[in-house]
Amino acid sequence: MPDNPIPNDPILDRLNDQIQWFDIKSGWNQARYKLFKVLVIVAAASITFLTALSAPDGWDQLKWTYTMRWVIGILGVLITASEGIVQLYRFNDNWLRYRRTSEVLKSEKYLYLGEAGPYATAANRHAVLAERVEAAISEENQQWVTLNQQQNQPDQQQQPQQVNPPKPNEQDEAKPDEQEQVKPNPQFQDQPPAAEQQPGEDKPKLNGEPDPKPD
């Protein structure tokens, strides 16, 4: 069955065009992602190998060390730059996302051509195809916008939260007043405590008090 059974059909033409575009972009991002990852692996392995090497015969040790520092430094820059480029352009995410969208569109195409799935009982298969194709493309565009907004959004520095000191409790504020006690009169501080009167004993007589009358 041909890819476009209806000549000059805009829906199928758009579907085939989008499938081709997502296939090309998926392969392009896959190739870039694997290229930079291979560079990182080779450079990292080379640094480990060069670090263990010693100066060959006839080479000045100082000159060899100086050369190896430059080579290892360049390889380190290559690793950092490669990882940064991969993260910046999101080759891995684009590769997987474009491949997924391409497979979804292919599935819709073959279900439509085979009159299966949602197209088996649809009254207007053409309208259902248009809706499902546009929904898949719209979902992919929304994911692309969301990822770019997250990438371009500046990092918001977390400001330290100011912790207000706890307010004193009303009971705590009243404690100093409660703790204030009446100071004793210094005139009575030096006097010894009065002895307790035992039963049957006469009450001590104060100065100037007359003697009690006998019964």
Secondary structure, 3 states (H helix, E strand, C coil): CCCCCCCCCHHHHHHHHHHHHHHHHHHHHHHHHHHHHHHHHHHHHHHHHHHHCCCCCCCCHHHHHHHHHHHHHHHHHHHHHHHHHHHHHCHHHHHHHHHHHHHHHHHHHHHHHCCCHHHCCCCCHHHHHHHHHHHHHHHHHHHHHHHHHHHHCCCCCCCCCCCCCCCCCHHHHHHHHHHCCCCCCHHHCCCCCCCCCCCCCCCCCCCCCCCCCCC
